[in-house]
Amino acid sequence: AYIQRDIYDSFMSLLKGRMSTLTVGNPLNPNVDIGPIISKPAQEKLQHYIDESRKACRATGMLMFQAAHLERDAGAESGGGHYIPPTVIQVDSMADIGEERFGPILHVIPYERDQLDDVVKAVNSTGYGLTFGVHTRLGERAEALVEQAQVGNAYINRNTVGAVVETQPFGGRGLSGTGPKAGGPDYLLAFMTSKTISDNIAAKGGDPQLYDRAAQQ
């Protein structure tokens, strides 16, 4: 997430407060906000990345915040599971992230007002393009950013999930996704294979003229 620098501190204060209320645990519990990681190797990979990021943040003075892991919903009730608490990591650029991190990790990057074009270029340069979200009261700015962003889904002043199935194609560009894979008018084409059938009826003793007359009737 790129955060404009003049609101960065207030935004981070709000974000920390919201993170402190999140519950990690069994997703079958309606009171749980964040479920487990898909597998133990995936959890270990994420945890290693978080540990390395924590060392880097200490060395550079960057911000890193991790919400408490709320054990009351992540114990026996969840059947064990592999959990990562919600984590915020400040980085200098998209290049510092390296790859998509499939877990409750939010990277934040402060930017100046006059760097907005550079922000979009940096996002596009990653090669990933699943979802892009922009929050602004300036309609022209939102339209310009959405136009420039090389993504499959763009959201303005709303959350970045929730494409309407059978109405809005949901699929990324580049290294994210494979196009409109869930909904939209072209959705069924992804499951279809064309087949051409040619039948020489004359080889079976048929009269082409009779077939033509039948077709006309």
Secondary structure by P-SEA (a helix, b strand, c coil): ccccccaaaaaaaaaaaaaaaccccccccccccbbbcccaaaaaaaaaaaaaaaaaaaaccbbbbbcccccccccccccbbbbbcbbbbbbcccccccccccccbbbbbbbcccaaaaaaaaaaacccccbbbbbcccaaaaaaaaaacccccccccccccccccccbbbbccccccccccccccccccccbbbbbbbbccccccccaaaaaaaaac
